[in-house]
Every structure is written in structure tokens, then in C-alpha cells.
Amino acid sequence: MSKRLMTGLYWFLAFEFALGAVTKYWPGDTVFSSAYSAKFVAWGYPSWMRFVVGALEGVAAVLLVVPDKRTRFLGATTLVFVLTGAVTTHIVNHDPAVENWAAPAHLLVMGVLALANWPADWRDLLRAPTAPPARTPRPSEDRTRVRHLGGNP
């Protein structure tokens, strides 16, 4: 896939999850559904749990748009955990699949993105980002430098 298309996909998904995070903090009904404070209680969670889920979705949305494989991996992995909880909640509560198709679909997409950004070594996640390597001069540039310094080529 082209880099521009993938960047657009990351921004679109980040927008979706940022919007989802905002709706978790919204006090009443939203344009999309009823109040999450009531939904979380109906699902068997305390009402304040929506703030935790909303914060995780918001942070993950920001991580998805940072153009670094490490941060995108962390964002996608965070959303894999959040969406696994959402899918499990819908299954346990016997919610109809027709109404709750978004969580499994997003779980699949985030799983693919997490695998696509998987680090070569898990310790890479803990290391500080490194600066790009210094540019080494070409042999032709070395001769030019030697001439300027008065040496023989």
C-alpha cells in the first residue's frame, strides 16, 4: 500500500477513536447512542469505568497518528486490549451482533495494524529513539577535502 493511503487510514482510525473517547465523557445521550454512563452500568461495570476506557481510546488515537512504528504499535496494541474487552462484554451480555459489529471489526483492523508495526525486538519499545546515523563522506569528497588541506590526492 502507498504510504499516503496508510497515513490516511491511521488518521481516519484515530479520528474514530478520538470521537469515541469524547462520547465516553459526554454526560448524556449522544448523536450516536444513549449515555455511556447508563450503558456501562447496564453492562455490569461501574459508571466511572467509561472515563478509563475513554482515556485509553484518546491516548491510543494520538499514538496512532505519530509517524513512528513504535508509537503506532503501542496505540494499536492498547486498542486491541480495549476492543477485546468490548467484544467480550457484548458476547457476555448477549448483545445482538447486528447492533455491535463495530467492535469486532475494529479489533480485527487493530490486530492487523499491531502486527504490521510489530518491533523486531521487544526491547526496542523500551529504548530511547536514536538519532539517524551520521552521514559518511564519499571517497570523492575525501579527495576534495585533502586538496583543500594541501595534501596529495
FIKOLZA-1660 file (N, C-alpha, C; in steps of 0.1 Angstrom, whole numbers, plus 5000, padded with zeros to 4 digits):
% residues 153
   i   px   py   pz ch aa at
   1 5008 4988 5000  A  M  N
   1 5000 5000 5000  A  M CA
   1 5009 5012 5000  A  M  C
   2 5004 5023 4994  A  S  N
   2 5011 5035 4994  A  S CA
   2 5012 5041 5008  A  S  C
   3 5023 5049 5011  A  K  N
   3 5024 5055 5024  A  K CA
   3 5013 5065 5027  A  K  C
   4 5009 5072 5016  A  R  N
   4 4999 5082 5018  A  R CA
   4 4986 5076 5022  A  R  C
   5 4982 5065 5016  A  L  N
   5 4970 5058 5019  A  L CA
   5 4970 5052 5033  A  L  C
   6 4982 5047 5037  A  M  N
   6 4983 5042 5051  A  M CA
   6 4982 5053 5061  A  M  C
   7 4988 5064 5058  A  T  N
   7 4987 5076 5067  A  T CA
   7 4973 5080 5069  A  T  C
   8 4966 5080 5057  A  G  N
   8 4951 5084 5058  A  G CA
   8 4943 5074 5066  A  G  C
   9 4947 5061 5065  A  L  N
   9 4940 5051 5073  A  L CA
   9 4942 5053 5088  A  L  C
  10 4955 5056 5092  A  Y  N
  10 4958 5059 5106  A  Y CA
  10 4950 5071 5111  A  Y  C
  11 4950 5082 5103  A  W  N
  11 4943 5094 5107  A  W CA
  11 4928 5091 5108  A  W  C
  12 4922 5084 5099  A  F  N
  12 4908 5080 5100  A  F CA
  12 4905 5072 5112  A  F  C
  13 4913 5062 5115  A  L  N
  13 4910 5054 5127  A  L CA
  13 4912 5062 5140  A  L  C
  14 4922 5071 5140  A  A  N
  14 4925 5080 5151  A  A CA
  14 4913 5089 5154  A  A  C
  15 4907 5094 5143  A  F  N
  15 4895 5103 5144  A  F CA
  15 4884 5095 5150  A  F  C
  16 4882 5083 5145  A  E  N
  16 4871 5074 5151  A  E CA
  16 4872 5072 5166  A  E  C
  17 4884 5069 5170  A  F  N
  17 4886 5066 5184  A  F CA
  17 4887 5078 5193  A  F  C
  18 4891 5089 5187  A  A  N
  18 4891 5102 5195  A  A CA
  18 4876 5106 5197  A  A  C
  19 4868 5104 5186  A  L  N
  19 4853 5107 5188  A  L CA
  19 4847 5098 5198  A  L  C
  20 4851 5085 5198  A  G  N
  20 4846 5075 5208  A  G CA
  20 4850 5079 5222  A  G  C
  21 4862 5085 5223  A  A  N
  21 4867 5089 5236  A  A CA
  21 4859 5101 5241  A  A  C
  22 4856 5110 5232  A  V  N
  22 4847 5122 5236  A  V CA
  22 4834 5117 5240  A  V  C
  23 4828 5108 5233  A  T  N
  23 4814 5103 5237  A  T CA
  23 4814 5096 5250  A  T  C
  24 4825 5090 5254  A  K  N
  24 4826 5083 5268  A  K CA
  24 4825 5094 5279  A  K  C
  25 4830 5106 5276  A  Y  N
  25 4830 5117 5286  A  Y CA
  25 4817 5125 5286  A  Y  C
  26 4809 5124 5275  A  W  N
  26 4797 5132 5273  A  W CA
  26 4787 5128 5284  A  W  C
  27 4781 5137 5291  A  P  N
  27 4773 5134 5303  A  P CA
  27 4759 5127 5299  A  P  C
  28 4754 5130 5287  A  G  N
  28 4741 5125 5284  A  G CA
  28 4741 5117 5271  A  G  C
  29 4729 5116 5265  A  D  N
  29 4728 5109 5252  A  D CA
  29 4736 5116 5242  A  D  C
  30 4742 5108 5232  A  T  N
  30 4750 5114 5221  A  T CA
  30 4742 5112 5209  A  T  C
  31 4747 5118 5198  A  V  N
  31 4740 5116 5185  A  V CA
  31 4740 5102 5181  A  V  C
  32 4750 5094 5185  A  F  N
  32 4752 5080 5181  A  F CA
  32 4745 5070 5189  A  F  C
  33 4743 5073 5202  A  S  N
  33 4737 5063 5211  A  S CA
  33 4733 5069 5224  A  S  C
  34 4728 5061 5233  A  S  N
  34 4724 5066 5246  A  S CA
  34 4736 5069 5255  A  S  C
  35 4734 5074 5266  A  A  N
  35 4745 5078 5275  A  A CA
  35 4754 5066 5279  A  A  C
  36 4767 5068 5278  A  Y  N
  36 4776 5057 5282  A  Y CA
  36 4776 5054 5297  A  Y  C
  37 4772 5064 5305  A  S  N
  37 4771 5062 5319  A  S CA
  37 4761 5051 5322  A  S  C
  38 4750 5052 5315  A  A  N
  38 4739 5042 5317  A  A CA
  38 4743 5028 5310  A  A  C
  39 4750 5029 5299  A  K  N
  39 4754 5017 5292  A  K CA
  39 4764 5009 5300  A  K  C
  40 4774 5015 5306  A  F  N
  40 4784 5008 5314  A  F CA
  40 4777 5001 5326  A  F  C
  41 4768 5008 5332  A  V  N
  41 4761 5002 5343  A  V CA
  41 4753 4990 5339  A  V  C
  42 4746 4991 5327  A  A  N
  42 4738 4980 5322  A  A CA
  42 4747 4968 5318  A  A  C
  43 4759 4971 5314  A  W  N
  43 4768 4960 5311  A  W CA
  43 4775 4954 5323  A  W  C
  44 4773 4960 5335  A  G  N
  44 4778 4954 5347  A  G CA
  44 4791 4961 5352  A  G  C
  45 4794 4972 5347  A  Y  N
  45 4806 4979 5351  A  Y CA
  45 4802 4992 5359  A  Y  C
  46 4811 4997 5367  A  P  N
  46 4807 5010 5374  A  P CA
  46 4807 5021 5363  A  P  C
  47 4799 5031 5366  A  S  N
  47 4798 5042 5356  A  S CA
  47 4811 5049 5353  A  S  C
  48 4820 5050 5363  A  W  N
  48 4833 5057 5361  A  W CA
  48 4842 5050 5352  A  W  C
  49 4839 5037 5349  A  M  N
  49 4848 5029 5340  A  M CA
  49 4848 5035 5326  A  M  C
  50 4838 5042 5322  A  R  N
  50 4838 5049 5309  A  R CA
  50 4849 5059 5308  A  R  C
  51 4853 5065 5319  A  F  N
  51 4863 5075 5318  A  F CA
  51 4877 5068 5315  A  F  C
  52 4879 5057 5321  A  V  N
  52 4891 5049 5319  A  V CA
  52 4892 5045 5304  A  V  C
  53 4881 5039 5299  A  V  N
  53 4881 5034 5286  A  V CA
  53 4882 5046 5276  A  V  C
  54 4876 5057 5279  A  G  N
  54 4877 5069 5271  A  G CA
  54 4891 5075 5271  A  G  C
  55 4898 5075 5282  A  A  N
  55 4912 5079 5283  A  A CA
  55 4921 5070 5275  A  A  C
  56 4919 5057 5276  A  L  N
  56 4927 5048 5268  A  L CA
  56 4925 5050 5253  A  L  C
  57 4912 5052 5249  A  E  N
  57 4909 5054 5235  A  E CA
  57 4916 5067 5230  A  E  C
  58 4915 5077 5238  A  G  N
  58 4921 5090 5234  A  G CA
  58 4936 5090 5233  A  G  C
  59 4942 5084 5242  A  V  N
  59 4957 5082 5242  A  V CA
  59 4961 5074 5230  A  V  C
  60 4954 5063 5227  A  A  N
  60 4957 5054 5216  A  A CA
  60 4955 5061 5203  A  A  C
  61 4945 5070 5202  A  A  N
  61 4942 5077 5190  A  A CA
  61 4954 5087 5187  A  A  C
  62 4959 5093 5197  A  V  N
  62 4971 5102 5195  A  V CA
  62 4983 5093 5191  A  V  C
  63 4985 5082 5197  A  L  N
  63 4997 5073 5193  A  L CA
  63 4996 5068 5179  A  L  C
  64 4984 5066 5174  A  L  N
  64 4982 5062 5160  A  L CA
  64 4987 5072 5150  A  L  C
  65 4986 5084 5153  A  V  N
  65 4989 5094 5142  A  V CA
  65 5004 5099 5143  A  V  C
  66 5011 5095 5153  A  V  N
  66 5026 5098 5154  A  V CA
  66 5033 5089 5144  A  V  C
  67 5040 5094 5134  A  P  N
  67 5046 5086 5124  A  P CA
  67 5058 5078 5128  A  P  C
  68 5057 5070 5138  A  D  N
  68 5068 5061 5143  A  D CA
  68 5062 5048 5145  A  D  C
  69 5069 5037 5140  A  K  N
  69 5063 5024 5142  A  K CA
  69 5061 5020 5156  A  K  C
  70 5070 5025 5165  A  R  N
  70 5069 5021 5179  A  R CA
  70 5057 5027 5185  A  R  C
  71 5054 5039 5183  A  T  N
  71 5042 5045 5189  A  T CA
  71 5029 5040 5183  A  T  C
  72 5029 5037 5170  A  R  N
  72 5018 5031 5163  A  R CA
  72 5015 5017 5168  A  R  C
  73 5026 5010 5171  A  F  N
  73 5024 4997 5177  A  F CA
  73 5017 4998 5191  A  F  C
  74 5022 5007 5199  A  L  N
  74 5017 5009 5212  A  L CA
  74 5002 5013 5212  A  L  C
  75 4999 5022 5203  A  G  N
  75 4985 5026 5201  A  G CA
  75 4976 5015 5197  A  G  C
  76 4980 5007 5187  A  A  N
  76 4972 4996 5182  A  A CA
  76 4971 4985 5192  A  A  C
  77 4981 4983 5200  A  T  N
  77 4981 4973 5210  A  T CA
  77 4971 4977 5221  A  T  C
  78 4972 4989 5225  A  T  N
  78 4963 4994 5235  A  T CA
  78 4948 4992 5231  A  T  C
  79 4946 4996 5218  A  L  N
  79 4932 4994 5213  A  L CA
  79 4928 4979 5212  A  L  C
  80 4938 4970 5209  A  V  N
  80 4934 4956 5209  A  V CA
  80 4929 4952 5223  A  V  C
  81 4936 4957 5233  A  F  N
  81 4931 4953 5247  A  F CA
  81 4917 4959 5250  A  F  C
  82 4915 4972 5246  A  V  N
  82 4902 4978 5249  A  V CA
  82 4891 4971 5241  A  V  C
  83 4894 4968 5228  A  L  N
  83 4884 4962 5220  A  L CA
  83 4881 4948 5223  A  L  C
  84 4891 4941 5229  A  T  N
  84 4889 4927 5233  A  T CA
  84 4879 4927 5245  A  T  C
  85 4880 4937 5254  A  G  N
  85 4871 4939 5265  A  G CA
  85 4857 4943 5259  A  G  C
  86 4856 4951 5249  A  A  N
  86 4843 4955 5243  A  A CA
  86 4836 4943 5237  A  A  C
  87 4844 4935 5229  A  V  N
  87 4838 4923 5223  A  V CA
  87 4834 4913 5233  A  V  C
  88 4842 4911 5243  A  T  N
  88 4838 4902 5254  A  T CA
  88 4826 4906 5261  A  T  C
  89 4825 4919 5264  A  T  N
  89 4813 4925 5271  A  T CA
  89 4800 4922 5262  A  T  C
  90 4801 4925 5249  A  H  N
  90 4790 4923 5241  A  H CA
  90 4786 4908 5240  A  H  C
  91 4795 4899 5240  A  I  N
  91 4792 4884 5240  A  I CA
  91 4786 4880 5253  A  I  C
  92 4792 4884 5264  A  V  N
  92 4787 4880 5277  A  V CA
  92 4772 4886 5280  A  V  C
  93 4770 4898 5275  A  N  N
  93 4756 4904 5276  A  N CA
  93 4747 4900 5266  A  N  C
  94 4750 4891 5257  A  H  N
  94 4742 4886 5246  A  H CA
  94 4736 4897 5237  A  H  C
  95 4744 4907 5235  A  D  N
  95 4740 4918 5226  A  D CA
  95 4739 4913 5212  A  D  C
  96 4729 4917 5204  A  P  N
  96 4728 4912 5190  A  P CA
  96 4740 4917 5182  A  P  C
  97 4745 4908 5173  A  A  N
  97 4757 4911 5165  A  A CA
  97 4754 4922 5155  A  A  C
  98 4741 4923 5151  A  V  N
  98 4737 4934 5141  A  V CA
  98 4740 4948 5147  A  V  C
  99 4738 4949 5160  A  E  N
  99 4739 4962 5166  A  E CA
  99 4754 4965 5171  A  E  C
 100 4762 4954 5172  A  N  N
 100 4775 4956 5178  A  N CA
 100 4786 4950 5169  A  N  C
 101 4785 4953 5156  A  W  N
 101 4795 4948 5147  A  W CA
 101 4808 4956 5147  A  W  C
 102 4808 4968 5151  A  A  N
 102 4819 4977 5150  A  A CA
 102 4831 4973 5159  A  A  C
 103 4828 4968 5171  A  A  N
 103 4839 4964 5180  A  A CA
 103 4847 4952 5174  A  A  C
 104 4840 4941 5169  A  P  N
 104 4849 4931 5163  A  P CA
 104 4856 4935 5151  A  P  C
 105 4850 4943 5143  A  A  N
 105 4856 4948 5130  A  A CA
 105 4868 4956 5134  A  A  C
 106 4867 4965 5143  A  H  N
 106 4879 4974 5147  A  H CA
 106 4889 4965 5154  A  H  C
 107 4885 4955 5161  A  L  N
 107 4895 4946 5168  A  L CA
 107 4903 4939 5157  A  L  C
 108 4897 4935 5146  A  L  N
 108 4904 4928 5136  A  L CA
 108 4914 4938 5129  A  L  C
 109 4910 4950 5126  A  V  N
 109 4918 4960 5120  A  V CA
 109 4930 4964 5129  A  V  C
 110 4928 4966 5142  A  M  N
 110 4938 4969 5151  A  M CA
 110 4948 4958 5153  A  M  C
 111 4943 4945 5153  A  G  N
 111 4952 4934 5153  A  G CA
 111 4962 4934 5141  A  G  C
 112 4956 4936 5129  A  V  N
 112 4965 4937 5117  A  V CA
 112 4975 4948 5118  A  V  C
 113 4971 4960 5123  A  L  N
 113 4980 4971 5124  A  L CA
 113 4990 4969 5135  A  L  C
 114 4987 4962 5146  A  A  N
 114 4997 4959 5156  A  A CA
 114 5007 4949 5151  A  A  C
 115 5003 4939 5143  A  L  N
 115 5012 4930 5137  A  L CA
 115 5021 4937 5126  A  L  C
 116 5015 4946 5119  A  A  N
 116 5023 4954 5109  A  A CA
 116 5033 4962 5115  A  A  C
 117 5031 4967 5127  A  N  N
 117 5041 4976 5133  A  N CA
 117 5049 4969 5144  A  N  C
 118 5048 4956 5144  A  W  N
 118 5055 4947 5155  A  W CA
 118 5070 4951 5154  A  W  C
 119 5076 4953 5166  A  P  N
 119 5090 4957 5166  A  P CA
 119 5099 4944 5164  A  P  C
 120 5110 4946 5159  A  A  N
 120 5119 4935 5156  A  A CA
 120 5124 4928 5169  A  A  C
 121 5125 4936 5180  A  D  N
 121 5129 4931 5193  A  D CA
 121 5121 4939 5203  A  D  C
 122 5115 4932 5212  A  W  N
 122 5106 4938 5222  A  W CA
 122 5113 4949 5230  A  W  C
 123 5126 4947 5231  A  R  N
 123 5134 4957 5239  A  R CA
 123 5134 4971 5232  A  R  C
 124 5131 4971 5219  A  D  N
 124 5131 4983 5211  A  D CA
 124 5120 4993 5217  A  D  C
 125 5110 4987 5223  A  L  N
 125 5099 4995 5229  A  L CA
 125 5104 5003 5241  A  L  C
 126 5114 4998 5247  A  L  N
 126 5119 5004 5259  A  L CA
 126 5131 5014 5257  A  L  C
 127 5137 5013 5245  A  R  N
 127 5149 5021 5242  A  R CA
 127 5145 5035 5238  A  R  C
 128 5153 5044 5241  A  A  N
 128 5150 5058 5236  A  A CA
 128 5153 5059 5221  A  A  C
 129 5145 5067 5214  A  P  N
 129 5147 5068 5200  A  P CA
 129 5161 5073 5197  A  P  C
 130 5167 5067 5186  A  T  N
 130 5181 5071 5183  A  T CA
 130 5181 5081 5171  A  T  C
 131 5191 5089 5171  A  A  N
 131 5193 5098 5160  A  A CA
 131 5197 5091 5148  A  A  C
 132 5194 5096 5136  A  P  N
 132 5198 5089 5124  A  P CA
 132 5213 5089 5123  A  P  C
 133 5219 5079 5117  A  P  N
 133 5234 5078 5117  A  P CA
 133 5240 5090 5110  A  P  C
 134 5252 5093 5114  A  A  N
 134 5259 5105 5107  A  A CA
 134 5262 5101 5093  A  A  C
 135 5262 5110 5084  A  R  N
 135 5265 5107 5070  A  R CA
 135 5280 5106 5068  A  R  C
 136 5284 5095 5062  A  T  N
 136 5298 5094 5060  A  T CA
 136 5302 5100 5046  A  T  C
 137 5313 5107 5045  A  P  N
 137 5316 5113 5032  A  P CA
 137 5320 5102 5022  A  P  C
 138 5317 5105 5010  A  R  N
 138 5320 5096 4998  A  R CA
 138 5335 5098 4996  A  R  C
 139 5341 5088 4989  A  P  N
 139 5356 5089 4986  A  P CA
 139 5359 5101 4978  A  P  C
 140 5350 5106 4969  A  S  N
 140 5353 5118 4961  A  S CA
 140 5353 5130 4970  A  S  C
 141 5345 5130 4980  A  E  N
 141 5345 5142 4989  A  E CA
 141 5358 5142 4998  A  E  C
 142 5364 5130 5001  A  D  N
 142 5376 5129 5009  A  D CA
 142 5387 5135 5001  A  D  C
 143 5388 5133 4987  A  R  N
 143 5399 5138 4979  A  R CA
 143 5398 5153 4979  A  R  C
 144 5386 5159 4978  A  T  N
 144 5384 5173 4978  A  T CA
 144 5388 5179 4991  A  T  C
 145 5386 5173 5002  A  R  N
 145 5390 5178 5015  A  R CA
 145 5405 5178 5016  A  R  C
 146 5411 5167 5011  A  V  N
 146 5426 5166 5012  A  V CA
 146 5432 5177 5003  A  V  C
 147 5427 5180 4992  A  R  N
 147 5432 5191 4983  A  R CA
 147 5431 5204 4990  A  R  C
 148 5420 5207 4997  A  H  N
 148 5419 5219 5004  A  H CA
 148 5429 5221 5016  A  H  C
 149 5432 5209 5021  A  L  N
 149 5442 5210 5033  A  L CA
 149 5456 5210 5028  A  L  C
 150 5458 5209 5015  A  G  N
 150 5472 5210 5009  A  G CA
 150 5479 5197 5009  A  G  C
 151 5472 5186 5009  A  G  N
 151 5478 5172 5008  A  G CA
 151 5477 5167 4994  A  G  C
 152 5484 5156 4992  A  N  N
 152 5483 5149 4979  A  N CA
 152 5471 5140 4978  A  N  C
 153 5465 5140 4966  A  P  N
 153 5453 5131 4964  A  P CA
 153 5456 5117 4964  A  P  C
% end
